[in-house]
Structures are given as structure tokens and as C-alpha cells.
Amino acid sequence: MNAMLVSNGLIGLCLAWIAWREFRSHNRRDAGILGSAACIALAVSAGTWLHVLEHGW
């Protein structure tokens, strides 16, 4: 469970960083796709954390 929480968060942050780099290089379409994927990964991570806080491990 710990590995899943950490990996989801790291994947989301990495995707957000890549999306930002694509945005800065004026590649807006790819930045939008990667940004959406980053939001989904971070939302899954946050939802998992909230579930853990509410129900325990």
C-alpha cells in the first residue's frame, strides 16, 4: 500500500513536470494531454490517501 501511494504521487508529479516542459516549449496539445494524465494520477493518489486516513491501512 505504501508503494502504491508513493508511486501514484511520483507518477503524477513527473507527468506534471513533463507537461510543464512541453507547455514551455509551445507544444500545447501534448502539454494538455500530459496535464490531464497528471491530474488523474494525483487525484487517484489523493483519493487513496483520503481512504487510508478515513479507514486505516
N, C-alpha and C positions, 0 to 999 in steps of 0.2 A: 504494500500500500504506500509506503514512504517513497519507493522508487517511482511509482506511478504519479504521485503528487509532484515530485521534483521534476520528472521528465516532462509532464504536461506543461508546467510553468516554464521550463527552459526552452521547450519547443516553441511555445508562444512568444517568448522574448526574442528568440532567434529569428522567427518569422517576422516579427515587428521590426527588428533591426534591418533585415534584408529588404523589407517593404520600404523602409525609410531611405535606404540607399538607392533603391530603384526610383523612388519619388524624386530624390535629389538629382538623379541622372536624367530626369524628364521622361522616364518610361512609366507613364501614368497608368496604363492598362495593367501591366504586371504588378505595379505597386498596389493597385486596388484589389487584385486577386490575392496577393500575399497578405495584405492588410486584413482582408476578410478571414483568411485562414488563421491569422494570428488572433483575431478576436474570438473565433470559435475555440481555439486551443486554450486561450486564457479564461474564457467562460467555463469550459469544462473543468479546468483546474480550480477556479473559484467555487464552482458548484460542488466539486468533490471536497474541498476544504470545509465548506459550509455543512455538508452532510456529516463529515467527520466531527466537526465541533458540536453538532446537534446530537448525534447518535453515538459518538465514540468510535474507537477503532473496531 
